[in-house]
Amino acid sequence: MRRDSTDVTDHDIWLLSETWTQFPTGTGWFSSGELRDPVARRQLGETYSEILFYDDVVARAKKRIRVYQDKLQLSLKT
């Protein structure tokens, strides 16, 4: 079942609030953390994850395509 931002409940936000940070726009969450070598325990990098709603993914993709079209001076309209 596809959910959008109108389907979010207070319970959903409570479940995510421990380890996830809500985007300032209020649509979606992100989380980051250290990536460590399990033996040496030294930091190798960082992980970054996002929880997005379907409509937000589509909107981001459209915006990204528009940027590339402008840079390449390309029109995909038929």
Secondary structure, 3 states (H helix, E strand, C coil): CCCCHHHCCHHHHHHHCCCCEECCCCCCEEEEEEEECCCCCCEEEEEEEEECCHHHHHHHHHHHHHHHHHHHCCCCCC
